[in-house]
């Protein structure tokens, strides 16, 4: 079947076309295995926003979380930023804090860590986009051209990949994004489904959520909570 010509049919960012792309990235067999695995475990995705109303908290959370224990290491530091730097709820306030305070000392984080550079670079990227509040950042994740522009700008930051870009969307309250990490990939493997690249896994979880009648974000959170809890218990894949 011929692809729609430019200016004819569905636009590049239309929901229908995105659904078609997700369908091409996932097989019915893999989709069925993931849905069956969710049901067999009795997972109950809950529709609840994971959101910080504090842009400094969003930036610190997104910058520190890769390959780091979240509840023990990242979350206490994010809460400290939010509670002790209320002025950093907006980007201009957070930028002033980065200029006047020693972030490494404040967070108890190694000054040589690349993650502190990511904090500064993400802050600069959001400033270049004209973002001041979490609400404004959330509006950028509109599924259209504005989101693509935002994604391109954030991906220019060294150390920020597609997972972090999607994770930032989740931290602003999106329930339509999935941040594919080792827990999501491990869950898919445990289901006996094919573990593809980032886009394929993202599409698989998104389509599974649709089959289960929940948002992609709710399923993402349910899988993450199950897999991280299993890791703490020391369980392994069968």
N, C-alpha and C positions, 0 to 999 in steps of 0.2 A: 504494500500500500504506500502511495507517495506521501511524503511529508507535506503538511500545509505550506503553501507559499507565503512569503513575507507579505503581511498585510491581509492575509486571507485565513479564516478559521480562528483557532484559539491563539491567544497571545502567549509569549514565552513563559510568563509567570502566572498563567491562569491556574486555578485549582484543578480544573479538569486535566490539563496537560501535566501538572505535577503528579496527579494520581496515575496517569498513564506511565510516567517515568518510574514511579515506585513499583507498579505492576511488572514492568520489564526487569527491574532489579531483583525481584523475588520470585521464587517458584512456588506453585500451590503446595507442593510437598513440604518445603521448608516452613511455609506459613502454617500449615496444618500441624506440624510437629511442635512449633513454638506455642501455638494456641493450646494444644493438648497438654503440653508441659505446664503451662500456667494453671490450667484447670486441675491437673493431677496433684499439684502442690497446694491447691486451695488458696492461691494468692488472691487478694481482694484489693485491686487498685482503687485508691480513694482520690476523689477530685478535690484537691487542696493546693492552693498556690504555694510555691516555695519562693518567697519574695523578701528582699531587703528593701525597705524604703529609705535607703542611705547609700548614696553612690560610692562613697569611700569603702563601705562594707562590701559592695558588689565587686569593686576592683580588687580589694585585698583577697576576698574569697576566691575569685577566678584566678588570681595570680599564684596563690599559694597551693591550691588544691591538687595539681598534677602530681601523681606518685607520692602522695603524702596522706597519712592517716587523718581522715577528716574530723571525726568527733573528738579525738584526743589532741590533735595539733592545730588544725585549721580553725575549727569553730570557736574555740576560746579566744583566739586572736581577732577574729572578725567581730565577735561580741564586744571585745575591748575597744576596738575602733569605734563601733557604733555608740557605746555607752560613754566613752571618755572624750570623743571628738564629735559632739553633736553638730558643730558647725560644718563638718565634712560631709553632711548629708547631701550637700550640693557640690558640684565639681569645683567651683571657684574656692570654696572653703577647704576642700581636700587639697587642692593645689597649694594653698597658703600653708597648710600643715606640712606638706612635703618640703616646703622651703624653710620653714621655721623650726621643725622638729626633726630629730634623728629617728627615722622609721625603724631602722635596725634595732636600736636600743628600745624603742617603744614596744616593738613586737617581740623582743627577745629572739631575734633572728640573725643569723650570720651575715655580716656586712658584705661578705664576698659572694653571697648567694645570687644567682642569676634571677631568682624570682623577685627580688627587690627592684631589679632593673625593669622587669615586666610590669610591675606596679607603676613605675614612672612612665614607661612607654605607652601603656594602656591609657593612662591619664592624659597624656599628650594627644593620643589618637582621638579620644572622645572630645577633647577640647577643639581639635581641628574640625570635628564634625558638628560643632556648635551645641554639644550636649551639655546640659547643666544639671538635670534631675533624672532620677530613675524613671519617672513617668515619660520623659522625653526619650530616653533610651529604649524603653519598652515599645514606644510608638514606631521606632525604627524597624522593629521586627514585624513588618506588615505582610510578609510573604510576597512582596513585589519588588519593584526596582529600588526602592529605598533600602530594603533589607539587603539586597545584593551590594549596594554601595557601602553599607555599613560593614558587611562581611569582608569586603575587599580591604577596607581601611583597617579593620582589626587584624586581619591576616598579615598585614605589613609588619606587625610587631613580632620581632624574633621570639620564638617560644610559644606563640599563639597559633594553634591549629584549629581545624573545624570543630573538634570537641569543645575547646574552650569558648569558641564563638557561640555554639549552641548552649553551653552551660551558662553563659552570660544572659542569654534569652530567658532561661529558666529562672535565674536569680532576679530577673525583672518581673516575674510573674507569669511567663508564658507556660501554657499547658500543652502547646502544640509542637514543642521541640524535644528532641532526644539527644542526650550527651552520651555518645557511645564510648564506653571505657572497658576495662578488663572484666568488670562484673557483667556487663551486657554481653560481651563476646563469650564469656564463660558460660552464661546461661544458655545462649544459643547453641553452643557446643554440647552442653549437657542435654539439651532437647533432641540432639541427634541431627540438627539442621546444619547446613553448610555455613561456615563462618567466612563471609566475604570481606570486602574492604569496608571502609567507614560508611560510604554512601549506601551500600547494599544492606549493612546491618541496621542503619538508620531507617531505611525503607521497610525492612522486615518488621521491626518493632512498631513502626507507625501503622503498618497494615494489620498487624496482630491486634493492636489496640482497637482498630476499627471493627475487627471481627468480634472482639470481646465487649464492644459497646462502651469503651472508655476513651479518655484522651490519651495521646501518646505520652504526655508528661506523667500521667497517673500510672501508666504501666511501667515507664522508666523508673519511677520512684519505688514501685512495688518490687521490681526485680532487684534494684540496687539495695534496698533494705534487706531483702531475703539473702542475697549473695554476700553482702558485707557481714550480716549476722552469722551466716554459715562459716565464713572465714574466721570469725572470732571464736566459734565453737571448735574450730580445727577440723571440720568435715572436709572430705575430698570428693571429687567426682567419682561416681560408681564406674 
